[in-house]
Structure formats: C-alpha cells, structure tokens
Amino acid sequence: MAVRRRGGGPMPENDSPDVGLVRIAQSYLRSRPWLPGHRSFPTDSQPPRPRSDEGLGREIAAAYEAAPRDGDRRTAELYERLTEENLAQFEAVTAAGVRVLPWQGPHQPYSSSADLRRSFHATGSLRVFLTRHGYGSDGGTSAHPLQRPSPVVTDGIRFAHNDVFRAVHDLFGHCMFANSFGVGGEFTASYCHLLMYPRPLHLLLFTEQVAQICWFFYGPHVLDEHGSPRRPGDPRYVAPRDRPYPPQKWFLLDPGLLERYLSLFDPLEDS
C-alpha cells in the first residue's frame, strides 16, 4: 500500500549512498540487533541489484490480482506489528533531524526518484503524498489496516499509517541508495528496506511493496491479448503517470513467490 509516486548536506556524487541516512540506519539497527540488517545491511557501497525476470513479475502481478481483498486475524496482527515498526523508523529519522511534511499539492511531489533525492539534499525534508489523495484504483477502503490514523501529526495533519510507511520507504528504500521508481529500482528499494524489519513481517512487506509494484507494471491494465506488457509505440500503451494505483488488499501471498523474488539478488555461480 505504500506504493505511490531528503537531511541536508552535499548531494552524493552519482549514485553514492547517502551518508546521513546510512548513519541513521546503522544507529537504528545497532539498537535492534534482532533485525536481519544488523549484520548484513549495505552501508558503504551500493546494494545488490536484482536479475531481470519479467515472467516472475507477471506471475506476482497475476497472483495479486486474483487474491481476495481482506486477510484473516493473523494477517491483521502482522499489520499491527508493521505499524509499530514503521513508527519506530519514523521516530529515528525525525529524531535525527529529517523533516517529514505532508504534501498538499494536486499532483505527486516529485517528478522522479532523482528529483526526490535532489530535493531531500537541498531541503533536508521529505514531502509525503498523502494516502487520502491517492490510495488505490478501487478508491480505498477504511478496512485496510494501513488506512487507520497514526499518532503522527505534522502541520496540523494527522498521517495515516500508510503515510508513515511511505515516508520511511522513500527514505530508506529510495533516497539512501538512489533506487529508481522503475521495476529494478523498486525491487532493490524493497530488498533494502526488508533488512530493517523482523523476518516474520517479510511476506507481508513483499505483498505490500513488491506485489503492488508488479501489478503496476504487469497488471491487466497494461497487458495485451497475449498477456505481455504493452510497449511504447503500441496505441493502447498506458504510460506510468496515467496508470491506476493497485487495488488495495491486505493478505499474504504464497511464500514461494517471496523466495523467488529474494533469489533474484543471489549472485550467479560461475559455471
């Protein structure tokens, strides 16, 4: 659900990691040694990049499309834990001086991931496109756990839990390592951010982040009659800026899909 469409100091050259955000992440992980990133979080270099697998992306998108909207009690309990983890990360970045502000404009606050990164380094702040202005192609449902109000209030506006999630995902997923808003960049952003959550939440995060990204890029709204994504030049091609948000659901995908996604980051063995 966090899907949509940073502080100060000099802009890192090229795609170098953001030192300030890396330090925040390192401090956060030192305080929570049970998290997987405590020992394996990429800090002074770029994270691993996934191998391309459009077939897997389409399979994940189809599974998301076919899934029910609502989850069960266990899923609801996992969402409760997710909101607690998101709030802890949010507190860590704001305590370090990062400003997270609600975006009140009519469109997305950033035109690209590079624009997001430039703005963050120029202002030391992150603007969040509010859930109330863009939530899902079905218009959203108040039953979704992340649509509930959070304790965060900024500029007189109370953030939904999904707004908190969007903020920490943009910071630790996209801005820290300059991951783009394309498929590969989103896959890497989600991979990096997984390391800052306990393992029992990984399947939920995969469903919330990776599955929605796959639906956005490989869902039924972009496929041709043969089930392949339409490309630029096709008269029925839909540009990303004109695509709908994924339908908002709260459930858990097949763990096997998560494992196959994670395997995209494994180094290939020499034959």
C-alpha positions in Angstrom: 0.0 0.0 0.0 2.9 2.3 0.4 3.3 2.4 -3.4 2.8 5.9 -5.0 4.6 8.2 -6.7 15.7 14.2 1.9 18.8 15.7 5.6 20.9 18.4 4.2 24.5 18.3 3.2 26.1 18.0 -0.2 24.4 15.8 -2.8 26.2 12.5 -3.1 28.0 12.1 -6.4 26.4 9.8 -8.9 24.6 7.1 -7.1 26.8 7.0 -3.9 24.9 6.1 -0.7 23.5 9.0 1.3 25.9 9.0 4.3 23.5 10.8 6.6 20.7 8.2 6.0 23.2 5.3 6.2 24.3 6.6 9.7 20.6 6.8 10.8 20.0 3.2 9.5 23.2 2.0 11.2 22.2 3.5 14.5 18.7 2.2 14.3 20.0 -1.4 13.5 22.5 -1.2 16.4 19.6 -0.6 18.7 17.7 -3.5 17.3 20.2 -6.4 16.9 17.4 -8.9 16.2 16.8 -7.4 12.7 18.4 -9.1 9.7 20.1 -5.9 8.6 22.1 -5.7 11.9 24.9 -7.8 10.3 24.2 -7.6 6.6 22.9 -4.1 5.8 24.8 -2.5 2.8 26.4 0.7 4.1 29.4 1.9 2.2 28.5 0.5 -1.2 25.6 0.0 -3.5 23.2 -2.9 -2.6 23.0 -5.9 -4.9 20.9 -5.4 -8.0 18.3 -8.0 -9.0 18.4 -10.1 -12.1 15.7 -9.2 -14.6 12.8 -11.7 -14.6 9.7 -10.3 -16.3 8.0 -13.7 -16.1 8.2 -13.6 -12.3 6.9 -10.1 -12.2 3.9 -11.1 -14.3 3.3 -14.1 -12.1 3.4 -12.0 -8.9 1.0 -9.4 -10.5 -1.5 -12.2 -11.5 -1.4 -13.6 -8.0 -2.1 -10.2 -6.5 -4.9 -9.6 -9.0 -6.6 -12.9 -8.1 -6.2 -12.6 -4.4 -9.1 -11.7 -2.0 -9.2 -8.2 -0.7 -9.3 -9.0 3.0 -7.0 -11.0 5.2 -7.5 -13.0 8.3 -6.8 -12.4 12.0 -3.2 -13.5 11.7 -2.7 -11.0 8.9 -4.3 -8.3 10.9 -1.9 -9.0 13.8 1.1 -8.7 11.4 -0.2 -5.4 10.2 -0.3 -4.2 13.8 3.3 -5.1 14.2 4.2 -3.5 10.9 2.7 -0.1 12.0 4.8 -0.3 15.2 8.0 -1.0 13.2 7.2 1.9 10.8 6.6 4.3 13.7 10.0 3.3 15.2 11.8 4.0 11.9 9.9 7.3 11.5 10.9 8.4 15.0 14.5 7.5 14.2 14.7 9.7 11.1 12.8 12.7 12.7 14.9 12.5 15.9 18.0 12.8 13.6 16.6 16.0 12.1 14.9 14.8 9.0 11.7 16.7 8.4 8.7 14.8 7.0 6.0 17.0 5.7 2.5 16.4 4.2 2.3 17.3 0.5 -0.8 19.4 -0.2 -0.3 19.8 -4.0 -2.6 18.5 -6.7 0.0 16.0 -8.1 2.9 13.9 -6.8 5.6 16.0 -5.0 8.4 14.5 -7.1 8.7 14.0 -10.8 11.3 11.2 -10.5 13.5 9.4 -8.0 16.3 11.8 -8.9 14.0 14.8 -8.2 13.2 13.3 -4.8 16.9 12.8 -4.0 17.8 16.3 -5.1 15.0 17.9 -3.1 15.9 16.0 0.0 19.5 17.1 -0.1 18.6 20.7 -0.8 15.9 21.0 2.0 16.6 18.2 4.5 12.9 17.3 4.2 10.7 14.7 2.6 7.2 15.5 1.3 4.7 12.7 1.5 1.9 12.3 -1.0 -1.0 11.7 1.4 -3.0 8.5 1.3 -6.2 10.5 1.4 -5.3 11.9 -2.1 -4.2 8.6 -3.7 -4.8 5.2 -2.3 -5.9 2.6 -4.8 -7.8 2.0 -8.0 -10.8 0.9 -6.0 -10.9 4.2 -4.1 -9.6 2.6 -1.0 -11.3 1.0 2.0 -11.3 2.1 5.6 -11.0 -1.6 6.5 -7.4 -1.6 5.3 -5.1 -1.6 8.4 -2.8 1.0 7.0 -5.5 3.5 6.4 -6.1 3.9 10.1 -4.9 7.2 11.6 -1.4 7.1 13.2 -0.2 9.2 16.2 1.9 11.3 13.8 0.6 14.9 13.3 2.5 17.4 11.2 1.4 20.9 10.2 -1.9 20.1 11.7 -2.4 17.0 9.6 -2.7 13.5 11.0 -0.8 11.0 9.0 -2.4 7.6 8.2 -0.2 4.7 9.0 0.3 4.3 5.2 1.7 7.8 5.1 4.3 6.9 7.8 5.1 3.7 5.7 5.5 5.8 2.5 7.9 8.1 4.3 10.3 5.5 5.7 10.2 3.5 2.5 11.1 6.6 0.4 14.0 7.4 2.7 15.5 4.0 3.4 14.3 2.4 0.2 14.9 5.1 -2.5 16.8 8.0 -1.2 19.5 6.3 0.8 20.8 4.2 -2.2 19.3 6.2 -5.1 17.0 3.4 -6.2 14.7 4.5 -9.1 10.9 4.2 -9.4 11.3 1.6 -12.2 10.9 -2.1 -11.7 14.5 -2.8 -10.8 14.8 0.2 -8.6 11.6 -0.6 -6.7 12.7 -4.2 -6.3 16.0 -3.1 -4.8 14.3 -0.5 -2.6 12.1 -3.2 -1.2 15.0 -5.5 -0.7 17.0 -2.9 1.2 14.0 -2.0 3.4 13.2 -5.6 4.2 16.5 -5.8 6.2 15.2 -3.2 8.6 12.1 -5.3 9.6 11.9 -8.6 11.6 11.6 -11.7 9.4 8.0 -12.5 10.4 7.0 -9.4 8.5 8.8 -10.1 5.3 6.0 -11.9 3.5 3.6 -9.0 4.4 6.1 -6.4 3.2 6.6 -8.4 0.0 2.9 -8.4 -0.6 2.5 -4.7 0.2 5.5 -3.5 -1.8 6.8 -5.9 -4.4 3.4 -7.4 -5.4 1.9 -3.9 -5.8 4.8 -2.8 -7.9 4.4 -5.9 -10.1 0.7 -5.2 -10.5 1.5 -1.6 -11.5 4.0 -2.7 -14.2 2.5 -6.0 -15.2 -1.2 -5.9 -14.2 -4.1 -6.5 -16.5 -4.3 -2.7 -17.4 -1.0 -2.9 -19.2 -1.2 -6.4 -20.9 -2.0 -7.2 -24.5 -4.2 -10.0 -25.7 -1.2 -12.4 -25.4 -0.6 -11.5 -21.7 2.6 -9.4 -22.5 3.1 -5.8 -21.3 2.3 -3.2 -24.0 5.4 -1.2 -25.0 5.7 2.4 -26.0 4.5 2.7 -29.6 1.5 0.5 -29.0 -1.6 2.7 -29.4 -3.0 1.1 -26.3 0.1 1.6 -24.2 -0.6 3.3 -20.9 2.3 5.5 -19.6 3.2 5.0 -15.9 1.9 8.5 -15.0 -1.5 7.6 -16.3 -1.8 4.1 -14.7 -4.2 3.4 -11.8 -2.9 2.6 -8.3 -3.1 -1.1 -7.4 -6.4 -2.2 -5.8 -5.8 -2.1 -2.1 -5.8 -5.5 -0.4 -4.5 -6.9 2.8 -3.5 -10.5 2.6 -0.4 -12.7 2.3 0.9 -14.1 -1.0 2.5 -17.5 -1.4 5.8 -17.6 0.5 7.3 -19.3 -2.6 7.0 -16.1 -4.6 8.9 -14.2 -1.9 11.7 -16.8 -2.0 11.9 -16.5 -5.8 12.0 -12.7 -5.5 14.8 -12.9 -3.0 16.7 -15.3 -5.2 17.0 -12.6 -7.9 19.6 -10.9 -5.6 21.7 -14.0 -5.3 25.0 -13.9 -7.2 25.2 -16.3 -10.1 27.6 -19.1 -9.6 30.4 -19.5 -12.1 29.8 -22.5 -14.4 
